[in-house]
Amino acid sequence: MGNHSASSLHLSILEKSPLFSGLPQPMLEEMLSVFHHKTYGKGLTISTEMLRTHFFIVLDGRIEVTRSNPNTGRSITLFLLGPGDGFDIITLLDGQPHNIEPTAMNDLQLLSAPIYTVRHWISAYPEFNQRFLPYLGSLLRSMETLTVDLALYDTASRLARLILRHTDTRRHFEQPLSPLPVGLIADLKHEALARMLGSVRQVVNKHLQTLRKEAIVHYSNDSLLVKDLRALKHQAGLALHRLENKHDLS
């Protein structure tokens, strides 16, 4: 791919990112000129030193941000990020080392900019700040949801809530008899799902098997689909009338 084609693709992805969508074209082009393209193979981890000096935007692929207990080897997923997402927000804000492990779940394409430059954009460009703050709010809501799920719900309910958060339930109203795709987590292995739930693979496998036997979900080409949205909502322990879309799951 030529430089011009690559730049056009990168600009297109920035325009769809919650951090950059709606910014004036000249500002986007100026920001893009600062970014550098980076690739990481599946399974590779971005070093904490890189996170202290650079801010990243996901172009293609997924990245799993985890914390681990070195004594037990247990890990929990804090964020699963896809195209348009940025990281590490916490280091961007406070400039301090952050004990996280961002790992490529697929071959990963990233844009990288010096972290001090992105800090400057937050203070110098009100238009960028107006997008940065809601994005920060969405991450805080995500962390709140993780905390609530771990404290208040059993594993079966946490699994249902996780699936619902990644399902576009609006499609149900357009095609009520069609299975619903589960988006970002659809093809994850059970061990990866367990890290997102604060559980272990064997327990997640058991609950997924139950959902499949009850015809609530099924797999097609190794990709998870929701067959019975009402039953899944019931399993999640949520009032049905509040679930008009996935944003009601916070």
C-alpha positions as CSV (number, residue, x, y, z in Angstrom):
1,M,0.0,0.0,0.0
2,G,1.4,3.4,-1.0
3,N,2.0,6.2,1.5
4,H,-1.0,8.2,0.2
5,S,-3.3,5.2,0.4
6,A,-2.1,4.4,3.9
7,S,-2.6,7.9,5.0
8,S,-6.1,8.0,3.6
9,L,-6.9,4.7,5.5
10,H,-5.4,6.0,8.7
11,L,-7.4,9.3,8.4
12,S,-10.6,7.3,7.8
13,I,-10.1,5.3,11.0
14,L,-9.3,8.4,13.0
15,E,-12.5,10.0,11.7
16,K,-14.5,7.1,13.1
17,S,-12.6,7.0,16.5
18,P,-14.5,8.4,19.5
19,L,-11.4,10.5,20.2
20,F,-11.2,12.1,16.8
21,S,-14.6,12.0,15.1
22,G,-16.0,15.3,14.1
23,L,-12.7,17.2,14.3
24,P,-12.0,19.7,11.6
25,Q,-10.1,18.2,8.6
26,P,-7.0,20.4,9.0
27,M,-6.7,19.5,12.6
28,L,-7.0,15.8,11.9
29,E,-4.4,16.0,9.1
30,E,-2.1,17.9,11.5
31,M,-2.5,15.2,14.2
32,L,-2.0,12.4,11.7
33,S,1.3,13.9,10.6
34,V,2.6,13.3,14.2
35,F,1.5,9.6,14.4
36,H,3.7,6.8,13.3
37,H,2.5,3.4,12.1
38,K,3.5,0.4,14.2
39,T,2.7,-3.3,13.9
40,Y,2.7,-6.1,16.6
41,G,2.3,-9.8,16.0
42,K,-0.4,-11.8,17.8
43,G,0.6,-12.5,21.4
44,L,3.2,-9.7,21.6
45,T,3.0,-7.3,24.6
46,I,3.7,-3.6,24.5
47,S,6.3,-2.6,27.1
48,T,5.5,-0.4,30.0
49,E,8.4,1.9,28.9
50,M,6.7,2.4,25.5
51,L,3.5,3.3,27.4
52,R,5.3,6.0,29.4
53,T,6.5,7.8,26.3
54,H,3.8,7.0,23.6
55,F,0.1,7.1,23.2
56,F,-1.5,4.5,20.8
57,I,-4.6,4.3,18.6
58,V,-5.7,0.9,17.4
59,L,-6.1,0.8,13.6
60,D,-6.8,-2.9,13.2
61,G,-7.0,-5.9,15.5
62,R,-7.7,-6.1,19.2
63,I,-5.6,-5.5,22.2
64,E,-6.3,-7.0,25.7
65,V,-5.2,-4.9,28.6
66,T,-4.7,-7.0,31.7
67,R,-3.4,-7.0,35.3
68,S,-1.8,-10.1,36.8
69,N,-1.0,-11.5,40.2
70,P,2.7,-12.6,40.0
71,N,2.2,-15.0,42.9
72,T,-0.7,-17.0,41.5
73,G,-0.5,-16.3,37.7
74,R,-4.1,-15.2,37.7
75,S,-5.0,-12.3,35.3
76,I,-8.0,-10.1,34.8
77,T,-8.8,-8.1,31.7
78,L,-9.4,-4.4,32.4
79,F,-10.2,-3.5,28.8
80,L,-10.6,-5.1,25.4
81,L,-9.8,-2.5,22.8
82,G,-10.6,-2.4,19.1
83,P,-10.2,-0.1,16.1
84,G,-10.4,3.6,17.0
85,D,-9.7,3.0,20.7
86,G,-6.7,4.7,22.4
87,F,-4.4,3.7,25.3
88,D,-2.9,4.2,27.8
89,I,-5.3,6.9,29.1
90,I,-4.1,6.7,32.7
91,T,-0.5,7.3,31.9
92,L,-1.5,10.0,29.5
93,L,-3.3,11.8,32.4
94,D,-0.8,11.4,35.2
95,G,2.5,10.5,33.6
96,Q,3.2,7.7,36.0
97,P,4.2,4.1,35.3
98,H,1.1,1.9,35.0
99,N,1.3,-1.8,35.8
100,I,-0.7,-3.2,32.9
101,E,0.0,-5.7,30.1
102,P,-1.4,-4.7,26.7
103,T,-1.2,-7.8,24.5
104,A,-2.1,-8.2,20.9
105,M,-5.0,-10.6,20.4
106,N,-4.6,-10.5,16.6
107,D,-1.9,-9.1,14.3
108,L,-2.2,-5.5,15.4
109,Q,-1.9,-2.2,13.5
110,L,-1.4,0.9,15.7
111,L,-0.7,4.6,15.4
112,S,1.8,5.9,17.9
113,A,2.4,9.5,19.0
114,P,4.6,11.0,21.7
115,I,2.6,11.2,24.9
116,Y,3.6,14.8,25.6
117,T,2.1,15.8,22.2
118,V,-1.2,14.2,22.9
119,R,-1.3,16.0,26.4
120,H,-0.7,19.2,24.5
121,W,-3.7,18.5,22.2
122,I,-5.9,18.1,25.3
123,S,-5.0,21.5,26.6
124,A,-4.6,23.4,23.4
125,Y,-7.5,22.1,21.3
126,P,-10.9,22.5,22.9
127,E,-12.5,20.4,20.1
128,F,-10.2,17.5,21.0
129,N,-10.8,17.9,24.7
130,Q,-14.6,17.8,24.1
131,R,-14.1,14.3,22.6
132,F,-11.5,13.2,25.1
133,L,-13.6,13.7,28.2
134,P,-16.6,11.6,27.0
135,Y,-14.2,8.9,26.0
136,L,-12.5,9.0,29.4
137,G,-16.0,8.8,30.9
138,S,-16.8,5.7,28.9
139,L,-13.7,4.0,30.2
140,L,-14.6,4.9,33.8
141,R,-18.1,3.5,33.2
142,S,-16.5,0.3,31.9
143,M,-14.4,0.0,35.0
144,E,-17.4,0.7,37.2
145,T,-19.3,-2.1,35.4
146,L,-16.4,-4.5,35.9
147,T,-16.3,-3.7,39.7
148,V,-20.1,-4.1,40.1
149,D,-20.1,-7.3,38.1
150,L,-17.3,-8.8,40.3
151,A,-18.9,-7.7,43.5
152,L,-22.6,-8.3,42.9
153,Y,-23.2,-11.0,40.3
154,D,-22.3,-14.7,40.0
155,T,-20.2,-16.0,37.1
156,A,-23.2,-17.1,35.0
157,S,-24.8,-13.6,35.3
158,R,-21.4,-11.9,34.6
159,L,-21.1,-14.0,31.4
160,A,-24.5,-13.1,30.2
161,R,-23.9,-9.4,31.0
162,L,-20.6,-9.5,29.1
163,I,-22.2,-11.1,26.0
164,L,-25.0,-8.5,26.1
165,R,-22.6,-5.6,26.3
166,H,-21.0,-6.7,23.1
167,T,-24.3,-7.5,21.3
168,D,-26.0,-4.9,19.1
169,T,-29.5,-5.5,20.5
170,R,-31.0,-2.9,18.1
171,R,-30.8,-5.5,15.4
172,H,-33.3,-7.6,17.3
173,F,-36.0,-5.0,16.6
174,E,-35.1,-5.0,12.9
175,Q,-34.8,-8.8,12.5
176,P,-36.3,-10.4,15.6
177,L,-35.9,-14.0,14.4
178,S,-32.3,-13.7,13.3
179,P,-29.4,-14.6,15.6
180,L,-27.4,-11.5,16.8
181,P,-23.7,-11.2,16.3
182,V,-21.6,-10.6,19.5
183,G,-19.1,-8.2,18.1
184,L,-15.6,-7.8,19.6
185,I,-15.7,-10.9,21.8
186,A,-17.4,-13.3,19.4
187,D,-14.4,-15.5,18.6
188,L,-12.6,-15.3,21.9
189,K,-11.4,-18.5,23.5
190,H,-12.9,-19.5,26.8
191,E,-9.7,-18.6,28.7
192,A,-9.8,-15.1,27.4
193,L,-13.5,-14.8,28.4
194,A,-12.5,-16.0,31.8
195,R,-10.0,-13.2,32.2
196,M,-12.7,-10.7,31.4
197,L,-15.0,-12.3,34.0
198,G,-12.5,-12.8,36.9
199,S,-13.1,-16.5,36.6
200,V,-11.3,-19.6,35.1
201,R,-11.7,-21.4,31.8
202,Q,-13.5,-24.5,33.2
203,V,-16.2,-22.5,34.9
204,V,-16.8,-20.3,31.8
205,N,-16.9,-23.4,29.6
206,K,-19.6,-24.9,31.8
207,H,-21.8,-21.8,31.7
208,L,-21.4,-21.5,27.9
209,Q,-22.4,-25.1,27.5
210,T,-25.5,-24.4,29.5
211,L,-26.4,-21.4,27.4
212,R,-25.9,-23.5,24.3
213,K,-28.0,-26.4,25.6
214,E,-30.8,-24.0,26.4
215,A,-30.5,-22.5,22.8
216,I,-29.7,-19.1,24.2
217,V,-26.5,-18.8,22.2
218,H,-24.8,-20.9,19.6
219,Y,-21.5,-20.9,17.6
220,S,-21.3,-20.5,13.8
221,N,-17.8,-20.8,12.3
222,D,-16.3,-20.5,15.8
223,S,-18.2,-17.2,16.3
224,L,-20.6,-16.6,19.1
225,L,-24.2,-15.6,18.2
226,V,-27.2,-14.8,20.5
227,K,-30.3,-16.8,19.6
228,D,-32.7,-16.0,22.5
229,L,-32.1,-12.4,23.6
230,R,-34.9,-12.4,26.1
231,A,-33.5,-15.5,27.9
232,L,-30.0,-14.0,27.9
233,K,-31.3,-10.8,29.5
234,H,-33.1,-12.8,32.1
235,Q,-29.8,-14.7,32.8
236,A,-28.1,-11.4,33.2
237,G,-30.4,-10.5,36.0
238,L,-31.7,-7.3,34.4
239,A,-35.2,-5.9,34.1
240,L,-36.3,-6.5,30.5
241,H,-37.9,-3.2,30.0
242,R,-34.6,-1.4,30.7
243,L,-32.7,-3.2,27.9
244,E,-33.5,-1.2,24.8
245,N,-29.9,-1.2,23.8
246,K,-26.5,-2.2,25.1
247,H,-25.8,1.1,26.7
248,D,-28.4,0.2,29.4
249,L,-26.0,-2.4,30.8
250,S,-23.7,0.0,32.7
